[in-house]
Amino acid sequence: MTELIDGLYREGEPIADTKAPAGPLEEKWEKRKFDAKLVNPTNRRKMHVIMVGTGLAGASAAASLGEMGYKVSAFFYQDSARRAHSIAAQGGINAAKNYRNDNDSTFRLFYDTVKGGDYRARESNVYRLAEVSEAIIDQCVAQGVPFAREYGGLLDNRSFGGVQVSRTFYARGQTGQQLLIGAYQALERQVAAGTVTNYARHEMVELIVVDGKARGIVARDMVTGELQTHLADAVVLGTGGYGNVFFLSTNAMGCNGTAIWRAHRKGAYFANPCYTQIHPTCIPQAGAYQSKLTLMSESLRNDGRIWVPKKAEDCDKDPRQIPEEDRDYYLERIYPAFGNLVPRDIASRQAKNMCDEGRGVGPKVDGERRGVYLDFSDAMERLGKDGVSEKYGNLFDMYKQITGENPYDVPMRIYPAVHYTMGGLWVDYDLHSTIPGLFVTGEANFSDHGANRLGASALMQGLADGYFVLPNTINDYLADGPFEDVSGAPEVTETLTDVKSRIDTLMSINGERSVDSFHKELGNIMWEKCGMERTEEGLKEAIGEIRALREEFWKNVNVPGSAADLNQSLEKAGRVADFLELGELMCIDALHRRESCGGHFRAESRTEEGEALRHDDEFAYVGAWEWGGDNQAPILHKEDLVYEFVEMKQRSYK
């Protein structure tokens, strides 16, 4: 291990994925499935798996493992598994079916995803994702998911950013909801069969590690406040991303990073935490009083055209009064090959650039106009109002209800907002973390999207991991069972005691500031200094400010009520305490990565045209961070990214 670097971190031994087989891309997954050890059906009934989270990744994994015969305990903080945040996904799910006969293929989906991620993802994982994408659609259709269909009855497709084919399957503007209902039905079928037990309104607050292996969790009953230990042979986390570290995001208010962060503190490496995605099409912030932002589907960019006035003095005008020659369709101008369907990181940065130039639109918030127009007037002429409504009606209705403006008559106003996190717990090809027995699925892991996720790929990854990957890899670990009973292990008692002590501390501080005030201040630091554009100076300032804020939190936070009851302030306090540690690691990761790639844009590293400039000679690796201990420097482990089948080159969408 090295000495302290920049006074912030140390560098440890390199890390490598040892599970992906060598050989041609198209043979890796089949070879891995064959090589993996199996668990016979009789022994599966003796095996117990804990599933934390029941979004698309979690529900599909729990249902699949239950159907295979494993005993599964599923934990979620909502009152129903079908309320997971996956329900909020709108636009669609990618699959390389080539139904439009537009030269799509498994390799093209693989290539587009690697390129979209700015060459910062593993080839093996991404190819597998593209490979199983077709099976996902077949699975969901068999479940009855009502995908949009063409007049003749065939499944319809549309385009999303970063590609030049139509491969996105969709259910109007509520694809996530329909896919989650399908996974939920599969989950509830196993609940009825007795293989899955649901624990609603239970939040994982700690991971139990015994003899170096993940053997259970401590969960808090959110209704009664009771702390419970639950033990199993393996633990799977499917708890989503950590975008709410920014306070304002498109995530549900309850979304948090506690499960993956507690696992990180117990030994799971955290990979690429600085890779966060800012979604370009969200309803702009209306004021400082807001606690959440609203996504408007990327699918709207299929038919909507994005523009700002060419002259700053026109920004106050009714957009309908601005003539065509005075409008700047800047994405079509800068990126003629992809136009409005460039990847999200590029569209977001250009929207910020337009507003920074003084050409933003909409009401001023804190003295600045933060918005650009998304205009459907051309689509209305081409398709008619009914045609537009058939495609996007629910999205238009939602926009009108929130803003009071009718997008059929007036262009929408949009602006980027935090939406997704590409970083997450490090996993190998088997989705196995650095803690034996701890597996991580969906957005909670880092594995598939590199530095930027393409639109409609989150649903694809969640269901790929849950339905097809994890059920074919976790058996390699469980085959070493049966595992010894650890109910009497001292680590179990110690973990429970530590959780009680932490909660008692939070309840006893009795300070003067609310949990939300700390969260909001942290979010402002993260957005301003570790958001769409980052600088060395800003990141160093952010680290100092976060450390000071964390110190104040543990001295001055006020958590009212009782721990032995329903207490949302206590729930939020635990989550914000974890965000205060995670936020610092995100800034350290962003500071150490002195390049721009995907959603990580360092102002010091850009091309002459202002685009992201990678430094492959220095940073073509996954940054996997090990917890160094309380008030100790984290330890960086590098996993080199080797490209055998795709040439690494500067991204261009022009």
C-alpha positions as CSV (number, residue, x, y, z in Angstrom):
1,M,0.0,0.0,0.0
2,T,1.3,3.5,-0.9
3,E,1.7,6.5,1.3
4,L,-1.1,9.0,1.5
5,I,-1.7,10.6,-2.0
6,D,-2.7,14.2,-2.0
7,G,-3.5,13.9,1.6
8,L,-6.7,12.0,0.7
9,Y,-6.3,8.4,-0.2
10,R,-3.9,5.5,-0.5
11,E,-3.4,3.0,-3.4
12,G,-3.6,-0.7,-2.7
13,E,-3.1,-3.8,-4.8
14,P,-4.7,-4.0,-8.3
15,I,-8.0,-6.0,-8.5
16,A,-9.2,-8.2,-11.4
17,D,-12.3,-10.0,-12.5
18,T,-11.3,-13.6,-12.5
19,K,-14.7,-15.1,-13.4
20,A,-15.1,-14.0,-17.0
21,P,-13.8,-16.8,-19.2
22,A,-11.2,-16.1,-21.9
23,G,-12.1,-16.5,-25.6
24,P,-14.5,-15.0,-28.0
25,L,-17.1,-12.6,-26.7
26,E,-20.0,-14.6,-27.9
27,E,-18.9,-17.7,-26.1
28,K,-18.0,-16.3,-22.7
29,W,-21.5,-16.4,-21.1
30,E,-22.3,-19.9,-22.3
31,K,-18.9,-21.1,-21.1
32,R,-19.3,-19.5,-17.7
33,K,-22.7,-21.0,-17.2
34,F,-21.3,-24.4,-18.0
35,D,-18.3,-24.1,-15.8
36,A,-20.2,-22.8,-12.8
37,K,-20.9,-25.4,-10.1
38,L,-24.5,-26.4,-9.7
39,V,-26.8,-27.0,-6.8
40,N,-29.2,-29.9,-7.2
41,P,-32.9,-29.2,-6.7
42,T,-33.1,-31.1,-3.4
43,N,-30.2,-29.0,-1.9
44,R,-31.7,-25.8,-3.2
45,R,-34.6,-26.2,-0.8
46,K,-32.1,-26.2,2.1
47,M,-30.5,-22.9,0.9
48,H,-31.6,-19.5,2.1
49,V,-31.0,-16.3,0.3
50,I,-31.8,-12.7,1.5
51,M,-32.9,-10.3,-1.2
52,V,-32.8,-6.6,-0.2
53,G,-34.8,-4.4,-2.6
54,T,-37.7,-5.4,-4.9
55,G,-37.4,-3.2,-7.9
56,L,-36.9,-4.7,-11.3
57,A,-33.5,-6.3,-10.3
58,G,-34.6,-7.4,-6.9
59,A,-38.1,-8.7,-7.7
60,S,-37.0,-10.6,-10.8
61,A,-34.1,-12.1,-8.9
62,A,-36.2,-13.1,-5.9
63,A,-38.9,-14.6,-8.2
64,S,-36.3,-16.5,-10.2
65,L,-34.5,-17.9,-7.2
66,G,-37.8,-18.9,-5.6
67,E,-38.9,-20.7,-8.7
68,M,-35.6,-22.6,-8.7
69,G,-36.4,-23.8,-5.2
70,Y,-34.3,-21.6,-3.0
71,K,-35.8,-20.2,0.2
72,V,-35.8,-16.4,-0.3
73,S,-36.5,-13.6,2.2
74,A,-37.3,-10.3,0.4
75,F,-36.9,-7.0,2.2
76,F,-38.2,-3.6,1.1
77,Y,-39.0,-0.4,2.8
78,Q,-42.2,0.3,0.8
79,D,-45.6,-1.1,1.9
80,S,-45.7,-3.1,-1.3
81,A,-43.0,-4.5,-3.6
82,R,-44.7,-2.9,-6.6
83,R,-44.0,0.5,-5.2
84,A,-40.3,0.2,-5.8
85,H,-38.8,3.2,-7.7
86,S,-38.5,1.1,-10.9
87,I,-42.1,2.0,-11.3
88,A,-41.1,5.6,-12.2
89,A,-39.1,4.6,-15.4
90,Q,-40.9,6.0,-18.4
91,G,-39.3,5.6,-21.8
92,G,-38.5,2.0,-22.6
93,I,-36.2,-1.0,-22.5
94,N,-33.5,-1.8,-25.1
95,A,-33.2,-5.1,-26.9
96,A,-31.3,-6.2,-30.0
97,K,-34.3,-7.7,-31.8
98,N,-33.8,-5.8,-35.0
99,Y,-37.5,-5.7,-35.6
100,R,-37.1,-2.5,-37.7
101,N,-34.6,-4.2,-40.0
102,D,-32.3,-1.2,-39.5
103,N,-29.1,-3.2,-39.1
104,D,-29.2,-3.7,-35.4
105,S,-27.5,-6.7,-33.8
106,T,-26.2,-8.0,-30.4
107,F,-22.8,-6.6,-31.3
108,R,-24.2,-3.2,-32.3
109,L,-26.0,-2.9,-28.9
110,F,-22.8,-4.0,-27.2
111,Y,-20.8,-1.4,-29.2
112,D,-23.3,1.4,-28.6
113,T,-23.3,0.7,-24.9
114,V,-19.5,0.6,-24.6
115,K,-19.1,3.8,-26.7
116,G,-22.0,5.5,-24.8
117,G,-20.2,4.7,-21.5
118,D,-17.1,6.4,-22.9
119,Y,-15.0,3.2,-22.9
120,R,-15.1,2.8,-19.1
121,A,-17.0,-0.5,-18.8
122,R,-15.9,-4.1,-19.1
123,E,-16.4,-5.7,-22.5
124,S,-17.4,-9.0,-21.1
125,N,-20.3,-7.7,-18.9
126,V,-21.6,-5.4,-21.6
127,Y,-21.7,-8.1,-24.3
128,R,-23.6,-10.4,-21.9
129,L,-26.1,-7.6,-21.3
130,A,-26.7,-7.2,-25.0
131,E,-26.8,-11.0,-25.5
132,V,-29.6,-11.6,-23.0
133,S,-31.6,-8.5,-24.0
134,E,-33.7,-10.5,-26.5
135,A,-34.7,-13.0,-23.8
136,I,-35.9,-10.2,-21.6
137,I,-38.5,-9.1,-24.1
138,D,-39.7,-12.7,-24.6
139,Q,-40.0,-13.1,-20.9
140,C,-41.9,-9.9,-20.3
141,V,-44.3,-10.6,-23.3
142,A,-45.0,-14.0,-21.8
143,Q,-45.9,-12.3,-18.5
144,G,-48.4,-10.1,-20.3
145,V,-46.4,-6.8,-20.2
146,P,-48.5,-4.6,-22.6
147,F,-45.7,-3.3,-24.9
148,A,-46.8,-0.9,-27.6
149,R,-47.6,-2.6,-30.9
150,E,-47.8,-1.5,-34.5
151,Y,-51.0,-1.6,-36.4
152,G,-50.3,-5.2,-37.6
153,G,-49.8,-6.4,-34.0
154,L,-46.0,-6.6,-34.0
155,L,-44.1,-5.0,-31.1
156,D,-43.2,-1.4,-31.8
157,N,-39.8,0.3,-31.3
158,R,-38.5,3.8,-30.9
159,S,-35.1,5.4,-30.6
160,F,-33.2,6.6,-27.6
161,G,-30.0,8.7,-27.2
162,G,-26.6,7.6,-28.5
163,V,-27.8,5.2,-31.2
164,Q,-28.9,5.3,-34.8
165,V,-31.3,2.4,-34.7
166,S,-34.7,1.8,-33.2
167,R,-34.4,-0.9,-30.5
168,T,-36.4,0.5,-27.5
169,F,-39.5,-1.4,-26.6
170,Y,-42.0,0.6,-24.6
171,A,-45.4,0.8,-22.9
172,R,-46.4,4.4,-23.7
173,G,-44.6,6.5,-21.0
174,Q,-44.9,4.0,-18.2
175,T,-42.6,1.2,-19.2
176,G,-41.1,0.8,-15.8
177,Q,-44.5,0.4,-14.2
178,Q,-45.6,-2.3,-16.5
179,L,-42.3,-4.2,-16.3
180,L,-42.4,-4.0,-12.5
181,I,-46.0,-5.3,-12.4
182,G,-44.7,-8.3,-14.5
183,A,-41.9,-8.9,-12.0
184,Y,-44.2,-8.3,-9.1
185,Q,-46.6,-10.9,-10.4
186,A,-43.8,-13.4,-10.7
187,L,-42.6,-12.5,-7.2
188,E,-46.1,-12.9,-5.7
189,R,-46.5,-16.2,-7.4
190,Q,-43.5,-17.5,-5.4
191,V,-44.9,-15.9,-2.2
192,A,-48.0,-18.0,-2.7
193,A,-45.9,-21.0,-3.5
194,G,-44.1,-20.6,-0.2
195,T,-40.6,-20.1,-1.5
196,V,-40.5,-16.3,-1.0
197,T,-41.3,-14.5,2.2
198,N,-41.9,-10.7,1.9
199,Y,-40.8,-8.3,4.7
200,A,-42.6,-5.0,3.8
201,R,-41.7,-1.8,5.6
202,H,-38.3,-3.2,6.7
203,E,-35.1,-1.3,6.0
204,M,-31.7,-2.9,6.0
205,V,-29.5,-0.9,8.3
206,E,-26.4,-3.2,8.5
207,L,-24.8,-6.2,6.8
208,I,-23.8,-9.1,9.0
209,V,-20.4,-10.6,8.2
210,V,-19.3,-13.8,9.9
211,D,-15.8,-15.3,9.3
212,G,-15.5,-12.9,6.3
213,K,-18.7,-14.1,4.6
214,A,-22.0,-12.2,4.2
215,R,-24.4,-14.2,6.3
216,G,-27.3,-11.8,6.9
217,I,-28.6,-8.3,7.7
218,V,-29.9,-6.2,10.5
219,A,-33.3,-4.8,9.5
220,R,-35.4,-2.2,11.2
221,D,-39.2,-2.7,11.3
222,M,-40.2,0.8,10.2
223,V,-43.6,0.6,11.8
224,T,-42.6,-0.7,15.3
225,G,-39.0,0.4,15.3
226,E,-37.9,-3.2,16.2
227,L,-34.4,-4.2,15.2
228,Q,-34.2,-7.7,13.8
229,T,-31.4,-10.0,12.7
230,H,-32.0,-12.2,9.6
231,L,-29.5,-14.8,8.7
232,A,-29.0,-16.7,5.4
233,D,-26.4,-18.4,3.2
234,A,-26.0,-15.5,0.9
235,V,-27.2,-11.9,0.6
236,V,-28.2,-10.1,-2.6
237,L,-28.5,-6.3,-2.8
238,G,-30.8,-4.8,-5.4
239,T,-31.3,-1.5,-3.8
240,G,-30.8,0.9,-6.6
241,G,-28.5,4.0,-6.9
242,Y,-27.4,6.8,-4.6
243,G,-28.5,9.8,-6.6
244,N,-30.3,11.3,-3.6
245,V,-26.9,12.3,-2.2
246,F,-27.7,15.4,-4.3
247,F,-30.9,16.0,-2.4
248,L,-32.7,17.2,-5.5
249,S,-33.0,14.3,-8.1
250,T,-35.6,12.4,-10.1
251,N,-35.4,9.6,-7.5
252,A,-38.2,8.9,-5.1
253,M,-37.7,10.6,-1.7
254,G,-37.1,7.3,0.0
255,C,-34.3,6.1,-2.4
256,N,-31.0,5.9,-0.5
257,G,-27.6,4.4,-0.5
258,T,-27.6,2.9,3.0
259,A,-27.6,-0.8,2.0
260,I,-24.6,-0.5,-0.3
261,W,-22.8,1.9,1.9
262,R,-23.1,-0.3,5.0
263,A,-21.8,-3.2,2.8
264,H,-18.9,-1.0,1.7
265,R,-18.0,-0.3,5.3
266,K,-17.9,-4.0,5.9
267,G,-15.5,-4.7,3.1
268,A,-17.3,-4.4,-0.2
269,Y,-15.3,-2.3,-2.7
270,F,-17.2,0.7,-4.1
271,A,-16.4,1.2,-7.8
272,N,-16.4,4.6,-9.7
273,P,-18.6,6.5,-7.2
274,C,-18.0,9.8,-9.2
275,Y,-19.9,8.4,-12.2
276,T,-23.3,10.0,-11.9
277,Q,-25.8,10.7,-14.6
278,I,-27.5,14.0,-15.1
279,H,-30.7,13.4,-17.2
280,P,-31.2,16.2,-19.8
281,T,-35.1,16.1,-19.9
282,C,-36.5,17.0,-16.5
283,I,-38.9,19.7,-15.4
284,P,-36.8,22.6,-14.2
285,Q,-36.6,23.5,-10.5
286,A,-39.3,26.0,-9.6
287,G,-37.9,27.3,-6.4
288,A,-35.7,26.6,-3.3
289,Y,-38.6,25.0,-1.5
290,Q,-38.6,21.9,-3.7
291,S,-37.5,18.5,-2.4
292,K,-37.8,16.5,-5.7
293,L,-37.5,16.9,-9.4
294,T,-39.6,15.2,-12.1
295,L,-38.3,13.2,-15.1
296,M,-39.7,13.8,-18.5
297,S,-38.9,10.7,-20.6
298,E,-36.0,10.7,-23.0
299,S,-38.4,9.2,-25.5
300,L,-39.7,12.8,-26.0
301,R,-36.5,13.6,-27.9
302,N,-37.7,11.2,-30.7
303,D,-40.2,13.8,-31.9
304,G,-39.5,16.9,-29.8
305,R,-36.9,19.5,-30.9
306,I,-34.7,21.2,-28.3
307,W,-33.9,24.9,-28.8
308,V,-33.1,28.2,-27.1
309,P,-33.4,31.7,-28.5
310,K,-30.4,32.9,-30.5
311,K,-30.6,36.2,-28.7
312,A,-30.6,36.6,-24.9
313,E,-33.1,39.5,-25.2
314,D,-35.7,37.0,-26.6
315,C,-35.6,34.8,-23.5
316,D,-38.5,36.8,-21.9
317,K,-40.7,36.3,-25.0
318,D,-43.5,33.8,-25.5
319,P,-41.7,31.1,-27.4
320,R,-44.5,31.0,-30.0
321,Q,-43.6,34.6,-30.9
322,I,-40.0,33.8,-31.6
323,P,-39.6,33.2,-35.4
324,E,-37.8,30.2,-36.7
325,E,-34.8,32.1,-37.8
326,D,-34.2,33.3,-34.3
327,R,-34.2,29.9,-32.7
328,D,-31.1,27.9,-32.1
329,Y,-31.7,24.1,-32.4
330,Y,-28.3,23.7,-30.8
331,L,-28.1,19.9,-30.6
332,E,-29.0,19.6,-34.3
333,R,-26.5,22.3,-35.1
334,I,-23.6,20.8,-33.1
335,Y,-24.3,17.1,-33.6
336,P,-26.0,16.7,-37.0
337,A,-25.6,12.9,-37.2
338,F,-27.5,12.3,-34.0
339,G,-29.3,15.6,-33.4
340,N,-31.6,15.6,-30.4
341,L,-30.7,12.0,-29.7
342,V,-27.2,12.4,-28.5
343,P,-26.3,10.6,-25.2
344,R,-27.5,12.1,-22.0
345,D,-24.2,13.5,-20.7
346,I,-23.7,15.4,-23.9
347,A,-27.3,16.8,-24.1
348,S,-27.1,17.8,-20.4
349,R,-23.8,19.7,-20.7
350,Q,-24.9,21.5,-23.8
351,A,-28.1,22.6,-22.0
352,K,-26.0,24.0,-19.2
353,N,-23.8,25.7,-21.7
354,M,-26.7,27.5,-23.3
355,C,-28.0,28.7,-19.9
356,D,-24.5,29.8,-18.9
357,E,-24.4,31.9,-22.0
358,G,-27.5,33.7,-20.8
359,R,-29.9,32.0,-23.2
360,G,-31.8,29.9,-20.7
361,V,-35.6,30.3,-20.6
362,G,-38.4,30.2,-18.1
363,P,-38.7,32.1,-14.8
364,K,-35.6,33.1,-12.9
365,V,-34.7,30.9,-9.9
366,D,-31.9,32.4,-7.7
367,G,-31.3,35.0,-10.4
368,E,-30.8,32.5,-13.3
369,R,-33.0,31.0,-16.0
370,R,-32.4,27.3,-16.0
371,G,-34.4,25.8,-18.9
372,V,-34.4,25.1,-22.6
373,Y,-37.4,24.4,-24.9
374,L,-38.6,21.0,-26.0
375,D,-40.9,21.8,-28.9
376,F,-43.5,19.5,-30.4
377,S,-44.9,21.9,-33.0
378,D,-43.3,20.0,-35.9
379,A,-44.5,16.7,-34.6
380,M,-48.0,18.1,-34.2
381,E,-48.0,19.0,-37.9
382,R,-46.6,15.6,-38.9
383,L,-48.6,13.3,-36.6
384,G,-51.5,15.5,-35.5
385,K,-52.5,16.0,-31.8
386,D,-54.0,12.5,-31.6
387,G,-50.8,10.9,-32.9
388,V,-48.7,12.8,-30.4
389,S,-51.1,12.0,-27.6
390,E,-51.0,8.3,-28.5
391,K,-47.3,8.2,-28.0
392,Y,-46.8,10.7,-25.1
393,G,-50.2,11.5,-23.7
394,N,-49.5,10.6,-20.1
395,L,-46.2,12.5,-20.1
396,F,-47.9,15.6,-21.5
397,D,-50.7,15.3,-18.9
398,M,-48.1,15.0,-16.1
399,Y,-46.2,18.1,-17.4
400,K,-49.4,20.1,-17.5
401,Q,-50.4,19.1,-13.9
402,I,-47.0,20.1,-12.6
403,T,-46.3,23.3,-14.5
404,G,-49.8,24.5,-15.4
405,E,-48.7,24.8,-19.0
406,N,-50.2,22.9,-21.9
407,P,-47.4,21.3,-24.0
408,Y,-49.8,20.8,-26.9
409,D,-49.9,24.6,-27.2
410,V,-46.6,25.8,-25.7
411,P,-43.1,24.2,-25.9
412,M,-42.1,22.3,-22.7
413,R,-39.3,23.7,-20.6
414,I,-36.7,21.1,-19.5
415,Y,-33.4,21.2,-17.7
416,P,-30.9,18.5,-16.6
417,A,-31.3,16.8,-13.2
418,V,-29.6,14.0,-11.3
419,H,-31.2,10.7,-12.4
420,Y,-28.9,7.6,-12.2
421,T,-25.6,6.5,-10.8
422,M,-23.3,4.4,-12.9
423,G,-21.0,3.8,-9.9
424,G,-21.9,1.2,-7.3
425,L,-20.4,-1.8,-5.5
426,W,-17.7,-3.6,-7.4
427,V,-18.7,-7.0,-8.7
428,D,-17.1,-9.6,-10.9
429,Y,-18.7,-11.4,-13.9
430,D,-20.8,-13.4,-11.4
431,L,-22.2,-10.2,-9.8
432,H,-20.2,-11.3,-6.7
433,S,-18.8,-8.5,-4.6
434,T,-15.5,-8.5,-2.7
435,I,-17.3,-9.9,0.3
436,P,-17.9,-13.7,-0.2
437,G,-21.6,-14.4,-0.2
438,L,-22.6,-10.8,-1.1
439,F,-24.1,-10.4,-4.6
440,V,-25.2,-7.1,-6.1
441,T,-27.7,-6.5,-9.0
442,G,-29.0,-3.7,-11.1
443,E,-28.1,0.0,-10.4
444,A,-26.6,-1.0,-7.0
445,N,-23.6,-2.4,-8.8
446,F,-21.2,-0.7,-11.3
447,S,-20.8,-3.3,-13.9
448,D,-22.4,-2.4,-17.2
449,H,-22.6,1.3,-18.1
450,G,-19.1,2.7,-17.7
451,A,-19.1,6.5,-17.2
452,N,-22.5,7.1,-18.8
453,R,-25.6,5.0,-19.2
454,L,-27.5,5.1,-22.5
455,G,-31.3,5.7,-22.2
456,A,-33.5,2.6,-21.8
457,S,-30.6,0.5,-20.6
458,A,-31.4,0.6,-16.8
459,L,-34.5,-1.6,-17.2
460,M,-32.5,-3.9,-19.4
461,Q,-29.7,-4.3,-16.9
462,G,-32.1,-4.8,-13.9
463,L,-34.0,-7.5,-15.6
464,A,-31.0,-9.1,-17.1
465,D,-29.3,-9.4,-13.7
466,G,-32.4,-10.6,-12.0
467,Y,-34.0,-13.1,-14.5
468,F,-30.9,-14.4,-16.3
469,V,-27.5,-13.6,-14.7
470,L,-27.8,-14.0,-11.0
471,P,-29.8,-17.3,-11.1
472,N,-26.9,-18.8,-13.2
473,T,-24.0,-17.5,-11.1
474,I,-25.0,-17.6,-7.4
475,N,-25.2,-21.4,-7.7
476,D,-21.4,-21.4,-8.1
477,Y,-21.1,-20.0,-4.6
478,L,-24.0,-21.8,-2.9
479,A,-22.7,-25.2,-4.2
480,D,-20.0,-25.0,-1.5
481,G,-22.8,-25.3,1.1
482,P,-24.3,-26.4,3.3
483,F,-23.0,-23.5,5.5
484,E,-22.7,-23.7,9.2
485,D,-25.4,-22.2,11.5
486,V,-24.1,-18.8,12.7
487,S,-27.1,-17.8,14.8
488,G,-24.8,-18.0,17.9
489,A,-21.8,-16.3,16.4
490,P,-20.5,-13.3,18.3
491,E,-20.4,-11.2,15.1
492,V,-24.2,-11.3,14.9
493,T,-24.7,-10.0,18.4
494,E,-21.9,-7.4,17.9
495,T,-23.5,-6.1,14.7
496,L,-26.9,-5.7,16.4
497,T,-25.3,-3.9,19.3
498,D,-23.5,-1.5,17.0
499,V,-26.7,-0.7,15.2
500,K,-28.5,0.0,18.5
501,S,-25.6,2.2,19.6
502,R,-25.7,4.2,16.4
503,I,-29.5,4.8,16.7
504,D,-29.2,5.7,20.4
505,T,-26.5,8.3,19.4
506,L,-28.7,9.9,16.7
507,M,-31.6,10.1,19.1
508,S,-29.6,11.6,21.9
509,I,-27.9,14.5,20.1
510,N,-30.9,16.8,20.4
511,G,-29.3,19.5,18.3
512,E,-30.8,22.5,16.6
513,R,-30.9,21.5,12.9
514,S,-33.3,19.2,11.1
515,V,-32.0,16.2,9.1
516,D,-33.4,17.8,6.0
517,S,-31.4,20.9,6.5
518,F,-28.2,18.9,6.5
519,H,-29.3,16.8,3.5
520,K,-30.1,20.0,1.6
521,E,-26.8,21.6,2.3
522,L,-24.9,18.5,1.3
523,G,-26.9,18.3,-1.9
524,N,-26.0,21.9,-2.7
525,I,-22.3,21.2,-2.2
526,M,-22.5,18.1,-4.4
527,W,-24.5,19.8,-7.2
528,E,-22.3,22.9,-7.4
529,K,-18.9,21.2,-7.0
530,C,-19.4,17.5,-8.1
531,G,-22.3,17.9,-10.5
532,M,-22.3,18.5,-14.3
533,E,-18.9,20.2,-14.3
534,R,-16.1,19.6,-11.8
535,T,-12.8,21.3,-11.1
536,E,-9.8,20.5,-8.9
537,E,-10.4,23.6,-6.8
538,G,-14.1,23.0,-6.4
539,L,-13.7,19.3,-5.4
540,K,-11.1,20.1,-2.8
541,E,-13.4,22.7,-1.4
542,A,-16.3,20.2,-1.4
543,I,-14.3,17.7,0.5
544,G,-13.5,20.2,3.2
545,E,-17.1,21.4,3.4
546,I,-18.5,17.9,3.6
547,R,-16.2,17.0,6.4
548,A,-17.2,20.1,8.4
549,L,-20.8,19.4,7.7
550,R,-20.5,15.8,8.8
551,E,-18.8,16.9,12.0
552,E,-21.7,19.3,12.7
553,F,-24.3,16.7,11.9
554,W,-23.0,14.4,14.7
555,K,-23.1,17.3,17.1
556,N,-26.1,19.3,16.1
557,V,-28.8,17.2,14.3
558,N,-32.2,16.9,15.9
559,V,-34.1,13.7,15.5
560,P,-37.5,14.0,17.2
561,G,-39.8,11.2,18.4
562,S,-38.9,7.7,19.5
563,A,-36.7,5.0,18.0
564,A,-39.3,2.4,19.2
565,D,-42.0,3.7,16.8
566,L,-42.7,4.9,13.3
567,N,-40.1,7.6,12.9
568,Q,-39.3,9.0,9.5
569,S,-36.8,11.5,10.8
570,L,-34.8,8.7,12.2
571,E,-35.0,6.8,8.9
572,K,-33.7,9.9,7.1
573,A,-31.0,10.6,9.7
574,G,-29.4,7.2,9.1
575,R,-29.5,7.7,5.4
576,V,-28.1,11.2,5.5
577,A,-25.3,10.1,7.8
578,D,-24.3,7.6,5.1
579,F,-24.6,10.2,2.4
580,L,-22.2,12.4,4.2
581,E,-19.6,9.7,4.0
582,L,-20.4,8.6,0.5
583,G,-20.4,12.2,-0.8
584,E,-16.8,12.7,0.4
585,L,-15.7,9.5,-1.4
586,M,-17.5,10.7,-4.6
587,C,-15.5,13.9,-4.5
588,I,-12.2,12.1,-3.8
589,D,-12.9,9.8,-6.7
590,A,-13.7,12.7,-9.0
591,L,-10.6,14.6,-7.9
592,H,-8.2,11.6,-8.5
593,R,-9.7,11.0,-12.0
594,R,-8.0,13.9,-13.8
595,E,-9.8,13.3,-17.1
596,S,-13.3,13.8,-18.5
597,C,-15.3,10.8,-19.4
598,G,-19.1,10.4,-19.8
599,G,-20.9,11.9,-16.9
600,H,-17.6,12.8,-15.2
601,F,-16.6,16.2,-16.7
602,R,-13.5,17.8,-15.4
603,A,-13.3,21.4,-16.7
604,E,-9.5,21.0,-17.0
605,S,-9.8,18.1,-19.5
606,R,-11.7,19.1,-22.6
607,T,-11.1,19.2,-26.3
608,E,-10.8,22.5,-28.3
609,E,-14.5,22.1,-29.0
610,G,-15.4,21.8,-25.4
611,E,-16.1,18.0,-25.4
612,A,-15.0,15.5,-22.8
613,L,-11.3,14.6,-23.2
614,R,-10.3,11.1,-21.8
615,H,-6.7,10.1,-20.9
616,D,-6.7,6.4,-21.6
617,D,-3.0,6.2,-20.9
618,E,-3.6,7.1,-17.3
619,F,-7.2,6.3,-16.4
620,A,-8.4,3.3,-18.4
621,Y,-9.4,1.5,-15.3
622,V,-12.2,0.9,-12.8
623,G,-11.5,2.7,-9.5
624,A,-12.6,0.3,-6.8
625,W,-12.4,1.9,-3.3
626,E,-11.9,0.0,-0.1
627,W,-13.2,1.4,3.2
628,G,-10.2,2.6,5.2
629,G,-11.9,2.9,8.6
630,D,-13.6,5.8,10.4
631,N,-11.7,9.0,9.8
632,Q,-9.1,7.1,7.8
633,A,-8.2,7.5,4.1
634,P,-9.9,5.2,1.6
635,I,-7.8,2.8,-0.4
636,L,-7.9,2.7,-4.2
637,H,-7.7,-0.6,-6.1
638,K,-7.4,-0.4,-9.9
639,E,-9.0,-2.9,-12.3
640,D,-7.4,-2.3,-15.7
641,L,-9.9,-2.2,-18.6
642,V,-8.6,-4.1,-21.6
643,Y,-10.4,-3.8,-24.9
644,E,-9.9,-6.7,-27.3
645,F,-13.0,-6.4,-29.5
646,V,-13.6,-2.6,-29.6
647,E,-11.2,0.1,-30.4
648,M,-10.9,2.8,-27.8
649,K,-11.2,6.2,-29.4
650,Q,-12.6,9.7,-28.7
651,R,-16.4,9.6,-28.8
652,S,-18.0,11.5,-31.7
653,Y,-21.7,12.0,-32.3
654,K,-21.3,14.7,-35.0
